[in-house]
């Protein structure tokens, strides 16, 4: 049975908001001025409304002020997080896992020891491959994954993107909006069936391509000892 989702207390919620405030203020130089404007402008209008029409406008003005601050926090914190994630390995998979909606994310279905990786996403737009790392190496990984998936996805649409800042690449800050704009070609039932087929295909872990790191190599003489038994 699934565990019931734990409720977040009011104190924990305030602590989380405080952490987001500090992170955004550190990453975004415009956050503090915009937050100040979101506070001062509604409060000034509230004072005018109270003087003109009475104290009934005071709670309304306070609620509007809080709403304006939350809107600024939401917009600027999302931008700050996207900028911080730029160039970080696995950032595309983390963004997809935090997106709302029915997105089935399998991080690093294919990878190399140089931190090149391809993530698999299944959703209403179809099958999506997101590649991160060296553009030349990940394009080879993309080609291999596309040939492997073509055997099981049937007529489902297949989209692929290379995450980066170069020509023909998709910046990570534009990933969410780009995928949300894709046409919804599959029904929820189709997504479930396709996800099951792809999980069966990717159930066997793949060894990263490239040289095996020294800390993962067997000690010298291990194979000779095995043959001698």
Rosetta constraint file for C-alpha pairs under 8 A:
AtomPair CA 8 CA 12 HARMONIC 6.17 0.50
AtomPair CA 8 CA 13 HARMONIC 6.42 0.50
AtomPair CA 9 CA 13 HARMONIC 6.19 0.50
AtomPair CA 10 CA 14 HARMONIC 6.27 0.50
AtomPair CA 11 CA 15 HARMONIC 6.24 0.50
AtomPair CA 12 CA 16 HARMONIC 6.19 0.50
AtomPair CA 13 CA 17 HARMONIC 6.27 0.50
AtomPair CA 14 CA 18 HARMONIC 6.12 0.50
AtomPair CA 15 CA 19 HARMONIC 6.26 0.50
AtomPair CA 16 CA 20 HARMONIC 6.31 0.50
AtomPair CA 17 CA 21 HARMONIC 6.15 0.50
AtomPair CA 18 CA 22 HARMONIC 6.26 0.50
AtomPair CA 19 CA 23 HARMONIC 6.10 0.50
AtomPair CA 20 CA 24 HARMONIC 5.96 0.50
AtomPair CA 20 CA 77 HARMONIC 6.97 0.50
AtomPair CA 21 CA 25 HARMONIC 6.03 0.50
AtomPair CA 21 CA 73 HARMONIC 7.26 0.50
AtomPair CA 21 CA 77 HARMONIC 7.87 0.50
AtomPair CA 22 CA 26 HARMONIC 6.17 0.50
AtomPair CA 23 CA 27 HARMONIC 6.30 0.50
AtomPair CA 23 CA 77 HARMONIC 7.86 0.50
AtomPair CA 24 CA 28 HARMONIC 5.67 0.50
AtomPair CA 24 CA 31 HARMONIC 6.86 0.50
AtomPair CA 24 CA 73 HARMONIC 7.91 0.50
AtomPair CA 24 CA 76 HARMONIC 6.90 0.50
AtomPair CA 24 CA 77 HARMONIC 5.23 0.50
AtomPair CA 24 CA 80 HARMONIC 5.91 0.50
AtomPair CA 24 CA 81 HARMONIC 7.89 0.50
AtomPair CA 25 CA 29 HARMONIC 6.57 0.50
AtomPair CA 25 CA 31 HARMONIC 5.70 0.50
AtomPair CA 25 CA 32 HARMONIC 6.37 0.50
AtomPair CA 27 CA 80 HARMONIC 5.74 0.50
AtomPair CA 27 CA 84 HARMONIC 7.73 0.50
AtomPair CA 28 CA 76 HARMONIC 7.35 0.50
AtomPair CA 28 CA 80 HARMONIC 6.16 0.50
AtomPair CA 30 CA 34 HARMONIC 6.13 0.50
AtomPair CA 31 CA 35 HARMONIC 5.99 0.50
AtomPair CA 31 CA 72 HARMONIC 7.73 0.50
AtomPair CA 31 CA 73 HARMONIC 7.76 0.50
AtomPair CA 31 CA 76 HARMONIC 6.51 0.50
AtomPair CA 32 CA 36 HARMONIC 6.14 0.50
AtomPair CA 33 CA 37 HARMONIC 6.23 0.50
AtomPair CA 34 CA 38 HARMONIC 6.11 0.50
AtomPair CA 34 CA 72 HARMONIC 7.00 0.50
AtomPair CA 35 CA 39 HARMONIC 6.32 0.50
AtomPair CA 35 CA 69 HARMONIC 5.93 0.50
AtomPair CA 35 CA 72 HARMONIC 6.45 0.50
AtomPair CA 35 CA 73 HARMONIC 7.63 0.50
AtomPair CA 36 CA 40 HARMONIC 6.05 0.50
AtomPair CA 37 CA 41 HARMONIC 5.74 0.50
AtomPair CA 38 CA 42 HARMONIC 6.73 0.50
AtomPair CA 38 CA 65 HARMONIC 6.59 0.50
AtomPair CA 38 CA 68 HARMONIC 5.36 0.50
AtomPair CA 38 CA 69 HARMONIC 5.49 0.50
AtomPair CA 38 CA 72 HARMONIC 7.40 0.50
AtomPair CA 39 CA 43 HARMONIC 6.28 0.50
AtomPair CA 39 CA 65 HARMONIC 5.57 0.50
AtomPair CA 39 CA 66 HARMONIC 7.69 0.50
AtomPair CA 39 CA 68 HARMONIC 7.29 0.50
AtomPair CA 39 CA 69 HARMONIC 6.64 0.50
AtomPair CA 40 CA 44 HARMONIC 5.98 0.50
AtomPair CA 41 CA 45 HARMONIC 6.32 0.50
AtomPair CA 42 CA 46 HARMONIC 6.02 0.50
AtomPair CA 42 CA 61 HARMONIC 6.38 0.50
AtomPair CA 42 CA 62 HARMONIC 7.90 0.50
AtomPair CA 42 CA 64 HARMONIC 6.65 0.50
AtomPair CA 42 CA 65 HARMONIC 5.41 0.50
AtomPair CA 43 CA 47 HARMONIC 6.23 0.50
AtomPair CA 43 CA 61 HARMONIC 6.40 0.50
AtomPair CA 43 CA 62 HARMONIC 7.22 0.50
AtomPair CA 43 CA 65 HARMONIC 6.68 0.50
AtomPair CA 44 CA 48 HARMONIC 6.46 0.50
AtomPair CA 45 CA 49 HARMONIC 6.14 0.50
AtomPair CA 45 CA 61 HARMONIC 7.60 0.50
AtomPair CA 46 CA 50 HARMONIC 6.05 0.50
AtomPair CA 46 CA 57 HARMONIC 6.51 0.50
AtomPair CA 46 CA 58 HARMONIC 6.23 0.50
AtomPair CA 46 CA 60 HARMONIC 7.94 0.50
AtomPair CA 46 CA 61 HARMONIC 4.96 0.50
AtomPair CA 46 CA 62 HARMONIC 7.82 0.50
AtomPair CA 47 CA 51 HARMONIC 6.20 0.50
AtomPair CA 47 CA 58 HARMONIC 7.68 0.50
AtomPair CA 48 CA 52 HARMONIC 6.13 0.50
AtomPair CA 49 CA 53 HARMONIC 5.70 0.50
AtomPair CA 49 CA 54 HARMONIC 7.02 0.50
AtomPair CA 49 CA 57 HARMONIC 6.19 0.50
AtomPair CA 50 CA 54 HARMONIC 4.48 0.50
AtomPair CA 50 CA 55 HARMONIC 5.08 0.50
AtomPair CA 50 CA 56 HARMONIC 7.13 0.50
AtomPair CA 50 CA 57 HARMONIC 5.59 0.50
AtomPair CA 50 CA 58 HARMONIC 6.40 0.50
AtomPair CA 51 CA 55 HARMONIC 7.82 0.50
AtomPair CA 53 CA 57 HARMONIC 7.47 0.50
AtomPair CA 56 CA 60 HARMONIC 7.48 0.50
AtomPair CA 57 CA 61 HARMONIC 5.96 0.50
AtomPair CA 58 CA 62 HARMONIC 6.29 0.50
AtomPair CA 59 CA 63 HARMONIC 6.22 0.50
AtomPair CA 60 CA 64 HARMONIC 6.20 0.50
AtomPair CA 61 CA 65 HARMONIC 6.13 0.50
AtomPair CA 62 CA 66 HARMONIC 6.31 0.50
AtomPair CA 63 CA 67 HARMONIC 6.13 0.50
AtomPair CA 64 CA 68 HARMONIC 6.12 0.50
AtomPair CA 65 CA 69 HARMONIC 6.31 0.50
AtomPair CA 66 CA 70 HARMONIC 6.21 0.50
AtomPair CA 67 CA 71 HARMONIC 6.20 0.50
AtomPair CA 68 CA 72 HARMONIC 6.32 0.50
AtomPair CA 69 CA 73 HARMONIC 6.08 0.50
AtomPair CA 70 CA 74 HARMONIC 6.01 0.50
AtomPair CA 71 CA 75 HARMONIC 6.24 0.50
AtomPair CA 72 CA 76 HARMONIC 5.97 0.50
AtomPair CA 73 CA 77 HARMONIC 5.64 0.50
AtomPair CA 74 CA 78 HARMONIC 6.16 0.50
AtomPair CA 75 CA 79 HARMONIC 6.50 0.50
AtomPair CA 76 CA 80 HARMONIC 6.08 0.50
AtomPair CA 77 CA 81 HARMONIC 6.07 0.50
AtomPair CA 78 CA 82 HARMONIC 6.23 0.50
AtomPair CA 79 CA 83 HARMONIC 6.24 0.50
AtomPair CA 79 CA 173 HARMONIC 7.45 0.50
AtomPair CA 80 CA 84 HARMONIC 6.16 0.50
AtomPair CA 81 CA 85 HARMONIC 6.09 0.50
AtomPair CA 82 CA 86 HARMONIC 6.35 0.50
AtomPair CA 82 CA 172 HARMONIC 6.82 0.50
AtomPair CA 82 CA 173 HARMONIC 4.98 0.50
AtomPair CA 83 CA 173 HARMONIC 6.82 0.50
AtomPair CA 85 CA 91 HARMONIC 5.68 0.50
AtomPair CA 85 CA 172 HARMONIC 7.52 0.50
AtomPair CA 86 CA 91 HARMONIC 7.29 0.50
AtomPair CA 86 CA 171 HARMONIC 7.72 0.50
AtomPair CA 86 CA 172 HARMONIC 6.15 0.50
AtomPair CA 86 CA 173 HARMONIC 7.42 0.50
AtomPair CA 87 CA 91 HARMONIC 7.57 0.50
AtomPair CA 87 CA 164 HARMONIC 7.42 0.50
AtomPair CA 89 CA 115 HARMONIC 6.95 0.50
AtomPair CA 89 CA 132 HARMONIC 7.04 0.50
AtomPair CA 89 CA 133 HARMONIC 7.48 0.50
AtomPair CA 90 CA 94 HARMONIC 6.42 0.50
AtomPair CA 90 CA 107 HARMONIC 7.63 0.50
AtomPair CA 90 CA 117 HARMONIC 7.91 0.50
AtomPair CA 90 CA 132 HARMONIC 7.34 0.50
AtomPair CA 91 CA 95 HARMONIC 6.22 0.50
AtomPair CA 91 CA 172 HARMONIC 7.58 0.50
AtomPair CA 92 CA 96 HARMONIC 6.26 0.50
AtomPair CA 92 CA 119 HARMONIC 7.98 0.50
AtomPair CA 92 CA 130 HARMONIC 7.14 0.50
AtomPair CA 92 CA 132 HARMONIC 7.73 0.50
AtomPair CA 92 CA 163 HARMONIC 7.59 0.50
AtomPair CA 92 CA 172 HARMONIC 6.47 0.50
AtomPair CA 92 CA 175 HARMONIC 7.59 0.50
AtomPair CA 93 CA 97 HARMONIC 6.15 0.50
AtomPair CA 93 CA 105 HARMONIC 7.01 0.50
AtomPair CA 93 CA 106 HARMONIC 7.80 0.50
AtomPair CA 93 CA 107 HARMONIC 5.79 0.50
AtomPair CA 93 CA 119 HARMONIC 6.47 0.50
AtomPair CA 94 CA 98 HARMONIC 6.38 0.50
AtomPair CA 95 CA 99 HARMONIC 6.39 0.50
AtomPair CA 95 CA 176 HARMONIC 7.45 0.50
AtomPair CA 96 CA 103 HARMONIC 7.23 0.50
AtomPair CA 96 CA 105 HARMONIC 6.89 0.50
AtomPair CA 96 CA 176 HARMONIC 7.41 0.50
AtomPair CA 97 CA 103 HARMONIC 7.37 0.50
AtomPair CA 97 CA 104 HARMONIC 7.99 0.50
AtomPair CA 97 CA 105 HARMONIC 6.40 0.50
AtomPair CA 99 CA 103 HARMONIC 7.58 0.50
AtomPair CA 99 CA 176 HARMONIC 7.53 0.50
AtomPair CA 102 CA 123 HARMONIC 5.98 0.50
AtomPair CA 102 CA 124 HARMONIC 7.40 0.50
AtomPair CA 103 CA 121 HARMONIC 6.53 0.50
AtomPair CA 103 CA 122 HARMONIC 5.84 0.50
AtomPair CA 103 CA 123 HARMONIC 4.84 0.50
AtomPair CA 103 CA 124 HARMONIC 7.84 0.50
AtomPair CA 104 CA 121 HARMONIC 5.43 0.50
AtomPair CA 104 CA 122 HARMONIC 4.91 0.50
AtomPair CA 104 CA 123 HARMONIC 6.28 0.50
AtomPair CA 104 CA 195 HARMONIC 7.33 0.50
AtomPair CA 105 CA 119 HARMONIC 7.32 0.50
AtomPair CA 105 CA 120 HARMONIC 5.88 0.50
AtomPair CA 105 CA 121 HARMONIC 4.53 0.50
AtomPair CA 105 CA 122 HARMONIC 6.59 0.50
AtomPair CA 106 CA 119 HARMONIC 5.93 0.50
AtomPair CA 106 CA 120 HARMONIC 5.05 0.50
AtomPair CA 106 CA 121 HARMONIC 6.28 0.50
AtomPair CA 107 CA 118 HARMONIC 7.26 0.50
AtomPair CA 107 CA 119 HARMONIC 4.57 0.50
AtomPair CA 107 CA 120 HARMONIC 6.32 0.50
AtomPair CA 108 CA 117 HARMONIC 5.21 0.50
AtomPair CA 108 CA 118 HARMONIC 5.08 0.50
AtomPair CA 108 CA 119 HARMONIC 4.70 0.50
AtomPair CA 108 CA 120 HARMONIC 7.35 0.50
AtomPair CA 109 CA 117 HARMONIC 7.39 0.50
AtomPair CA 109 CA 118 HARMONIC 5.92 0.50
AtomPair CA 109 CA 119 HARMONIC 5.68 0.50
AtomPair CA 109 CA 120 HARMONIC 6.43 0.50
AtomPair CA 109 CA 202 HARMONIC 7.07 0.50
AtomPair CA 109 CA 205 HARMONIC 7.97 0.50
AtomPair CA 109 CA 206 HARMONIC 7.60 0.50
AtomPair CA 110 CA 117 HARMONIC 5.58 0.50
AtomPair CA 110 CA 118 HARMONIC 5.23 0.50
AtomPair CA 110 CA 119 HARMONIC 7.29 0.50
AtomPair CA 110 CA 141 HARMONIC 6.91 0.50
AtomPair CA 110 CA 145 HARMONIC 7.63 0.50
AtomPair CA 110 CA 206 HARMONIC 6.85 0.50
AtomPair CA 110 CA 208 HARMONIC 7.20 0.50
AtomPair CA 111 CA 115 HARMONIC 6.76 0.50
AtomPair CA 111 CA 116 HARMONIC 5.36 0.50
AtomPair CA 111 CA 117 HARMONIC 4.07 0.50
AtomPair CA 111 CA 118 HARMONIC 6.34 0.50
AtomPair CA 111 CA 141 HARMONIC 7.67 0.50
AtomPair CA 111 CA 207 HARMONIC 8.00 0.50
AtomPair CA 111 CA 208 HARMONIC 5.28 0.50
AtomPair CA 111 CA 209 HARMONIC 6.92 0.50
AtomPair CA 112 CA 116 HARMONIC 5.27 0.50
AtomPair CA 112 CA 117 HARMONIC 6.54 0.50
AtomPair CA 112 CA 208 HARMONIC 4.45 0.50
AtomPair CA 112 CA 209 HARMONIC 4.74 0.50
AtomPair CA 112 CA 210 HARMONIC 6.20 0.50
AtomPair CA 113 CA 208 HARMONIC 5.89 0.50
AtomPair CA 113 CA 209 HARMONIC 6.49 0.50
AtomPair CA 113 CA 210 HARMONIC 6.03 0.50
AtomPair CA 113 CA 211 HARMONIC 7.23 0.50
AtomPair CA 113 CA 212 HARMONIC 7.62 0.50
AtomPair CA 113 CA 213 HARMONIC 7.87 0.50
AtomPair CA 114 CA 210 HARMONIC 7.88 0.50
AtomPair CA 115 CA 133 HARMONIC 6.38 0.50
AtomPair CA 116 CA 131 HARMONIC 7.55 0.50
AtomPair CA 116 CA 132 HARMONIC 5.72 0.50
AtomPair CA 116 CA 133 HARMONIC 4.29 0.50
AtomPair CA 116 CA 134 HARMONIC 6.37 0.50
AtomPair CA 116 CA 137 HARMONIC 7.19 0.50
AtomPair CA 116 CA 138 HARMONIC 6.14 0.50
AtomPair CA 117 CA 131 HARMONIC 5.78 0.50
AtomPair CA 117 CA 132 HARMONIC 5.43 0.50
AtomPair CA 117 CA 133 HARMONIC 6.52 0.50
AtomPair CA 117 CA 138 HARMONIC 6.83 0.50
AtomPair CA 117 CA 141 HARMONIC 7.76 0.50
AtomPair CA 118 CA 129 HARMONIC 6.44 0.50
AtomPair CA 118 CA 130 HARMONIC 5.46 0.50
AtomPair CA 118 CA 131 HARMONIC 4.32 0.50
AtomPair CA 118 CA 132 HARMONIC 6.38 0.50
AtomPair CA 118 CA 138 HARMONIC 7.30 0.50
AtomPair CA 118 CA 141 HARMONIC 7.04 0.50
AtomPair CA 118 CA 142 HARMONIC 6.90 0.50
AtomPair CA 119 CA 129 HARMONIC 5.68 0.50
AtomPair CA 119 CA 130 HARMONIC 5.06 0.50
AtomPair CA 119 CA 131 HARMONIC 6.38 0.50
AtomPair CA 120 CA 127 HARMONIC 7.35 0.50
AtomPair CA 120 CA 128 HARMONIC 6.02 0.50
AtomPair CA 120 CA 129 HARMONIC 5.00 0.50
AtomPair CA 120 CA 130 HARMONIC 6.66 0.50
AtomPair CA 121 CA 127 HARMONIC 5.91 0.50
AtomPair CA 121 CA 128 HARMONIC 4.94 0.50
AtomPair CA 121 CA 129 HARMONIC 6.31 0.50
AtomPair CA 121 CA 130 HARMONIC 7.86 0.50
AtomPair CA 122 CA 126 HARMONIC 5.87 0.50
AtomPair CA 122 CA 127 HARMONIC 4.77 0.50
AtomPair CA 122 CA 128 HARMONIC 6.23 0.50
AtomPair CA 122 CA 191 HARMONIC 6.88 0.50
AtomPair CA 122 CA 194 HARMONIC 7.73 0.50
AtomPair CA 122 CA 195 HARMONIC 6.46 0.50
AtomPair CA 123 CA 127 HARMONIC 6.63 0.50
AtomPair CA 123 CA 128 HARMONIC 7.98 0.50
AtomPair CA 123 CA 186 HARMONIC 7.68 0.50
AtomPair CA 123 CA 191 HARMONIC 6.04 0.50
AtomPair CA 124 CA 183 HARMONIC 7.99 0.50
AtomPair CA 124 CA 184 HARMONIC 4.98 0.50
AtomPair CA 124 CA 185 HARMONIC 5.99 0.50
AtomPair CA 124 CA 186 HARMONIC 4.83 0.50
AtomPair CA 124 CA 187 HARMONIC 6.39 0.50
AtomPair CA 124 CA 188 HARMONIC 6.91 0.50
AtomPair CA 124 CA 191 HARMONIC 6.42 0.50
AtomPair CA 125 CA 157 HARMONIC 7.00 0.50
AtomPair CA 125 CA 182 HARMONIC 5.92 0.50
AtomPair CA 125 CA 183 HARMONIC 5.64 0.50
AtomPair CA 125 CA 184 HARMONIC 4.49 0.50
AtomPair CA 125 CA 185 HARMONIC 5.18 0.50
AtomPair CA 125 CA 186 HARMONIC 6.25 0.50
AtomPair CA 126 CA 156 HARMONIC 5.61 0.50
AtomPair CA 126 CA 157 HARMONIC 4.92 0.50
AtomPair CA 126 CA 158 HARMONIC 6.06 0.50
AtomPair CA 126 CA 159 HARMONIC 7.54 0.50
AtomPair CA 126 CA 184 HARMONIC 7.70 0.50
AtomPair CA 126 CA 185 HARMONIC 6.58 0.50
AtomPair CA 126 CA 186 HARMONIC 6.35 0.50
AtomPair CA 126 CA 191 HARMONIC 7.58 0.50
AtomPair CA 127 CA 153 HARMONIC 7.94 0.50
AtomPair CA 127 CA 156 HARMONIC 7.00 0.50
AtomPair CA 127 CA 157 HARMONIC 6.14 0.50
AtomPair CA 127 CA 158 HARMONIC 4.80 0.50
AtomPair CA 127 CA 159 HARMONIC 6.18 0.50
AtomPair CA 128 CA 158 HARMONIC 5.86 0.50
AtomPair CA 128 CA 159 HARMONIC 4.68 0.50
AtomPair CA 128 CA 160 HARMONIC 5.56 0.50
AtomPair CA 128 CA 161 HARMONIC 7.89 0.50
AtomPair CA 129 CA 142 HARMONIC 7.39 0.50
AtomPair CA 129 CA 158 HARMONIC 7.79 0.50
AtomPair CA 129 CA 159 HARMONIC 6.24 0.50
AtomPair CA 129 CA 160 HARMONIC 4.52 0.50
AtomPair CA 129 CA 161 HARMONIC 6.30 0.50
AtomPair CA 130 CA 160 HARMONIC 5.93 0.50
AtomPair CA 130 CA 161 HARMONIC 5.08 0.50
AtomPair CA 130 CA 162 HARMONIC 6.00 0.50
AtomPair CA 130 CA 163 HARMONIC 6.83 0.50
AtomPair CA 131 CA 138 HARMONIC 5.97 0.50
AtomPair CA 131 CA 139 HARMONIC 7.67 0.50
AtomPair CA 131 CA 142 HARMONIC 6.93 0.50
AtomPair CA 131 CA 160 HARMONIC 7.76 0.50
AtomPair CA 131 CA 161 HARMONIC 6.19 0.50
AtomPair CA 131 CA 162 HARMONIC 4.72 0.50
AtomPair CA 131 CA 163 HARMONIC 5.93 0.50
AtomPair CA 132 CA 138 HARMONIC 6.70 0.50
AtomPair CA 132 CA 162 HARMONIC 6.21 0.50
AtomPair CA 132 CA 163 HARMONIC 5.37 0.50
AtomPair CA 132 CA 164 HARMONIC 7.36 0.50
AtomPair CA 133 CA 137 HARMONIC 7.51 0.50
AtomPair CA 133 CA 138 HARMONIC 6.24 0.50
AtomPair CA 133 CA 163 HARMONIC 7.79 0.50
AtomPair CA 134 CA 138 HARMONIC 5.98 0.50
AtomPair CA 135 CA 139 HARMONIC 6.07 0.50
AtomPair CA 135 CA 162 HARMONIC 7.17 0.50
AtomPair CA 136 CA 140 HARMONIC 6.86 0.50
AtomPair CA 137 CA 141 HARMONIC 6.61 0.50
AtomPair CA 138 CA 142 HARMONIC 5.99 0.50
AtomPair CA 138 CA 162 HARMONIC 7.61 0.50
AtomPair CA 139 CA 143 HARMONIC 6.23 0.50
AtomPair CA 139 CA 162 HARMONIC 7.64 0.50
AtomPair CA 140 CA 144 HARMONIC 6.41 0.50
AtomPair CA 141 CA 145 HARMONIC 6.22 0.50
AtomPair CA 142 CA 146 HARMONIC 6.07 0.50
AtomPair CA 142 CA 160 HARMONIC 7.61 0.50
AtomPair CA 143 CA 147 HARMONIC 6.31 0.50
AtomPair CA 144 CA 148 HARMONIC 6.22 0.50
AtomPair CA 145 CA 149 HARMONIC 5.98 0.50
AtomPair CA 146 CA 150 HARMONIC 5.96 0.50
AtomPair CA 147 CA 151 HARMONIC 7.24 0.50
AtomPair CA 149 CA 153 HARMONIC 6.12 0.50
AtomPair CA 149 CA 198 HARMONIC 7.73 0.50
AtomPair CA 150 CA 154 HARMONIC 6.76 0.50
AtomPair CA 152 CA 197 HARMONIC 6.89 0.50
AtomPair CA 152 CA 198 HARMONIC 7.27 0.50
AtomPair CA 153 CA 194 HARMONIC 6.68 0.50
AtomPair CA 153 CA 197 HARMONIC 7.90 0.50
AtomPair CA 153 CA 198 HARMONIC 7.79 0.50
AtomPair CA 156 CA 185 HARMONIC 7.84 0.50
AtomPair CA 156 CA 186 HARMONIC 7.53 0.50
AtomPair CA 157 CA 185 HARMONIC 7.51 0.50
AtomPair CA 161 CA 169 HARMONIC 6.86 0.50
AtomPair CA 161 CA 170 HARMONIC 6.52 0.50
AtomPair CA 162 CA 168 HARMONIC 7.82 0.50
AtomPair CA 162 CA 169 HARMONIC 5.14 0.50
AtomPair CA 162 CA 170 HARMONIC 6.03 0.50
AtomPair CA 163 CA 169 HARMONIC 5.56 0.50
AtomPair CA 163 CA 170 HARMONIC 4.79 0.50
AtomPair CA 163 CA 171 HARMONIC 5.70 0.50
AtomPair CA 163 CA 172 HARMONIC 6.09 0.50
AtomPair CA 164 CA 169 HARMONIC 5.23 0.50
AtomPair CA 164 CA 170 HARMONIC 5.54 0.50
AtomPair CA 164 CA 171 HARMONIC 5.05 0.50
AtomPair CA 164 CA 172 HARMONIC 6.85 0.50
AtomPair CA 165 CA 169 HARMONIC 5.94 0.50
AtomPair CA 165 CA 170 HARMONIC 6.66 0.50
AtomPair CA 165 CA 171 HARMONIC 5.53 0.50
AtomPair CA 170 CA 174 HARMONIC 6.82 0.50
AtomPair CA 170 CA 175 HARMONIC 6.79 0.50
AtomPair CA 171 CA 175 HARMONIC 6.61 0.50
AtomPair CA 172 CA 176 HARMONIC 7.97 0.50
AtomPair CA 174 CA 178 HARMONIC 6.03 0.50
AtomPair CA 175 CA 179 HARMONIC 6.25 0.50
AtomPair CA 176 CA 180 HARMONIC 6.18 0.50
AtomPair CA 177 CA 181 HARMONIC 6.31 0.50
AtomPair CA 178 CA 182 HARMONIC 6.83 0.50
AtomPair CA 186 CA 190 HARMONIC 5.69 0.50
AtomPair CA 186 CA 191 HARMONIC 6.34 0.50
AtomPair CA 187 CA 191 HARMONIC 6.30 0.50
AtomPair CA 188 CA 192 HARMONIC 6.35 0.50
AtomPair CA 189 CA 193 HARMONIC 6.39 0.50
AtomPair CA 190 CA 194 HARMONIC 6.02 0.50
AtomPair CA 191 CA 195 HARMONIC 5.93 0.50
AtomPair CA 192 CA 196 HARMONIC 6.31 0.50
AtomPair CA 193 CA 197 HARMONIC 6.49 0.50
AtomPair CA 194 CA 198 HARMONIC 6.24 0.50
AtomPair CA 195 CA 199 HARMONIC 6.06 0.50
AtomPair CA 196 CA 200 HARMONIC 6.28 0.50
AtomPair CA 197 CA 201 HARMONIC 6.36 0.50
AtomPair CA 198 CA 202 HARMONIC 6.13 0.50
AtomPair CA 199 CA 203 HARMONIC 5.72 0.50
AtomPair CA 212 CA 216 HARMONIC 6.66 0.50
AtomPair CA 212 CA 217 HARMONIC 6.68 0.50
AtomPair CA 213 CA 217 HARMONIC 6.64 0.50
AtomPair CA 218 CA 222 HARMONIC 6.64 0.50
AtomPair CA 221 CA 225 HARMONIC 6.14 0.50
AtomPair CA 222 CA 226 HARMONIC 6.27 0.50
AtomPair CA 223 CA 227 HARMONIC 6.25 0.50
AtomPair CA 224 CA 228 HARMONIC 6.12 0.50
AtomPair CA 225 CA 229 HARMONIC 6.59 0.50
